[in-house]
Amino acid sequence: MHLAVVGGSAWFSGALDALIEREAGLPRTHICDDPARFCDLPDSRETEIAILTSDNGRESLRRKLEEWRRRYPRLRVVIRTRSLRPDLVRDAMQMGAWGCFSEQDAPDVVLNVLKSVASGRVSFPYVDLSSLNSDPFEQLTRREREVLAALSKGWTNVQISDRLGVSENTVKYHLKLIFEKLGVKTRAAAVAQYLNYAMA
């Protein structure tokens, strides 16, 4: 079975390779620093498990998983996250990943996840999904998320209005609700929270 480490630091890739080398029944790894180049590598078609680091944000991760599912239907993707926040674990499940672990997890935890996936079982940590109800970003509507994403690009209310096809007053109303839900008072504070959330 072939295993690839896609993205992430060289330190992690080297440490994982050394760890796996000592473990019977697990494959040696090959490394691809840039997720965008993974599909271009000769070894990609032979890869059965890919560890993908989620350091480029949710939407980038979602697009990459969708692309890989189209090109390699049998590829089992394991997500490496910065933390095991309930929303990140849920997103990994919904995106079709086979498992996930965090940067803080001990080596034994990582090995157990990989062994489980290699044997054909999914492997996700337990999280209290009910805690998502207290996450302010989970309370945003789809339109509010679109407005906030546009705001993060530095767009003015007029630009957001034109792009989303709504009135400027509607944009102002959405921003008011967004500020209330996030507990902020300024555009800059809302954008800062959004960027931290999106890149988690």
C-alpha positions in Angstrom: 0.0 0.0 0.0 1.4 3.4 -1.0 1.1 6.4 1.4 1.6 10.0 0.4 2.1 13.1 2.6 0.7 16.1 0.8 1.5 19.6 2.1 2.6 20.4 5.6 6.1 20.9 6.9 9.1 18.9 5.9 9.7 18.2 9.6 6.3 16.4 9.9 6.8 14.4 6.7 10.3 13.3 7.8 9.2 12.3 11.3 6.2 10.4 9.9 8.4 8.5 7.4 10.8 7.5 10.2 7.9 6.4 12.4 6.2 4.4 9.7 9.5 2.7 8.8 9.5 1.1 12.2 6.0 -0.2 11.8 5.2 -3.5 10.1 2.2 -3.5 7.9 2.4 0.2 7.0 3.8 1.5 3.7 6.7 3.8 3.2 5.8 7.3 2.3 6.4 9.7 -0.6 6.2 13.4 -0.1 4.6 16.2 -2.1 5.0 19.7 -0.7 2.4 21.3 -2.9 -1.1 19.8 -3.0 -1.6 21.4 -6.4 1.2 19.2 -7.9 0.1 15.9 -6.4 -2.0 14.8 -9.4 1.0 15.5 -11.7 3.3 13.1 -9.9 3.8 9.6 -11.4 3.3 8.0 -7.9 -0.1 9.6 -7.4 -2.0 6.9 -9.3 -0.5 4.3 -7.1 -1.2 6.1 -3.9 -3.9 4.5 -1.7 -3.7 6.8 1.3 -3.0 10.5 1.2 -2.4 12.6 4.3 -3.5 16.2 3.4 -2.7 19.1 5.7 -5.6 21.5 5.9 -3.5 24.8 6.1 -5.1 26.5 3.1 -8.6 27.0 4.5 -11.9 25.2 4.1 -12.8 26.0 0.6 -9.4 25.1 -0.8 -9.5 21.8 1.1 -13.0 21.1 -0.2 -12.1 21.8 -3.8 -9.0 19.6 -3.5 -10.9 16.7 -2.1 -13.5 17.0 -4.8 -10.8 17.0 -7.5 -9.1 13.9 -6.0 -12.4 12.0 -5.7 -13.0 12.6 -9.4 -9.6 11.5 -10.5 -8.9 8.8 -7.9 -12.1 7.3 -6.6 -10.3 4.7 -4.5 -7.9 7.2 -2.8 -8.4 7.3 1.0 -7.7 10.8 2.3 -6.8 11.5 5.9 -6.9 15.2 7.0 -4.3 16.7 9.3 -5.8 19.7 11.1 -4.5 22.3 13.4 -6.9 21.3 16.1 -9.8 18.9 16.7 -12.5 21.6 16.8 -15.9 20.0 16.2 -16.6 22.0 13.1 -13.3 20.9 11.5 -14.0 17.2 12.3 -17.5 17.5 10.9 -16.2 19.2 7.7 -13.7 16.4 7.2 -16.5 13.8 7.5 -18.7 15.8 5.1 -16.0 16.2 2.6 -15.5 12.5 2.3 -12.3 12.0 4.2 -11.5 8.6 5.7 -10.1 10.1 8.9 -8.4 13.0 10.6 -5.9 13.8 13.3 -4.4 17.0 14.7 -1.0 18.5 14.8 -1.0 18.0 18.6 -1.8 14.2 18.4 0.8 11.8 19.7 2.6 9.5 17.2 0.6 6.5 18.4 -2.6 8.2 17.7 -1.5 9.1 14.1 -0.4 5.5 13.6 -3.7 4.1 14.8 -5.6 6.4 12.4 -3.5 5.2 9.5 -3.7 1.6 10.4 -7.5 1.8 10.7 -7.8 3.5 7.3 -5.4 1.0 5.7 -7.6 -1.8 6.9 -10.7 -0.2 5.3 -12.2 1.5 8.3 -12.8 5.2 8.8 -11.2 6.8 11.8 -12.4 10.1 13.4 -12.0 11.3 17.0 -15.1 11.8 19.1 -16.3 15.3 19.3 -19.4 16.8 20.8 -21.1 18.1 17.6 -23.8 19.7 19.8 -21.2 22.3 20.7 -21.5 23.6 17.1 -24.6 25.4 18.3 -22.4 27.8 20.3 -20.1 28.6 17.4 -21.1 32.1 16.1 -20.0 31.2 12.6 -22.4 28.2 12.6 -25.2 30.7 13.1 -24.5 32.7 10.0 -26.7 32.1 7.0 -25.4 31.2 3.6 -25.9 34.8 2.4 -24.2 36.2 5.5 -21.2 34.0 4.8 -21.1 35.3 1.2 -21.2 38.9 2.4 -18.4 38.2 5.0 -16.3 36.4 2.4 -16.7 39.4 0.1 -15.9 41.8 3.0 -12.6 39.9 3.6 -11.5 40.7 0.1 -11.7 44.4 0.9 -14.8 45.0 -1.2 -17.0 48.1 -0.4 -20.7 47.8 0.3 -21.4 49.0 -3.3 -19.1 46.3 -4.7 -20.7 43.6 -2.6 -24.1 44.8 -3.6 -23.3 44.6 -7.3 -21.6 41.2 -7.0 -24.4 39.6 -5.0 -27.2 41.3 -6.9 -28.8 42.8 -3.8 -29.4 46.4 -2.7 -26.8 48.3 -0.7 -29.3 48.6 2.2 -29.6 44.8 2.2 -25.8 44.5 2.4 -25.8 46.9 5.4 -28.5 44.9 7.0 -26.5 41.7 6.6 -23.4 43.3 8.0 -25.4 44.5 11.0 -26.5 40.9 11.7 -23.0 39.5 11.1 -21.5 42.0 13.6 -24.1 41.0 16.2 -23.6 37.3 15.7 -19.8 37.6 15.9 -19.9 40.1 18.7 -17.8 42.7 16.9 -18.3 46.4 16.1 -16.1 47.0 13.0 -15.5 45.5 9.6 -11.8 44.9 10.4 -12.7 42.8 13.5 -15.2 40.8 11.6 -12.7 40.1 8.8 -10.0 39.1 11.4 -12.3 36.6 13.0 -13.4 35.3 9.6 -9.8 34.8 8.4 -8.8 33.0 11.6 -11.9 30.7 11.2 -11.4 30.1 7.5 -7.8 29.2 7.8 -8.2 26.9 10.8 
